[in-house]
Amino acid sequence: KAKEEAEKIIADARLGAEKQRTKILKEAEKEIAKMVEDATEKLIIDSTEKAYDEFLDSVERGESHE
């Protein structure tokens, strides 16, 4: 009887640990996706700003963009 109870406790603990592991992994995936999204957005904004600044600089210099 004691052995059965011990095995049940161990099995429950393993199940709980697996659920916790799954939860942690899902949260990490969300955080990683958000970081990738933020980094991509920053790269696009920086690239767009740079292109716009270069365009304005060339307009100020009187260069044609046709």
Salt bridges, closest charged atoms under 4 A:
GLU5 OE2 - LYS1 NZ 3.72
ASP12 OD2 - LYS8 NZ 2.86
GLU18 OE2 - ARG21 NH1 3.40
ASP38 OD1 - LYS34 NZ 2.95
ASP46 OD2 - LYS42 NZ 2.79
GLU63 OE2 - ARG61 NE 2.95
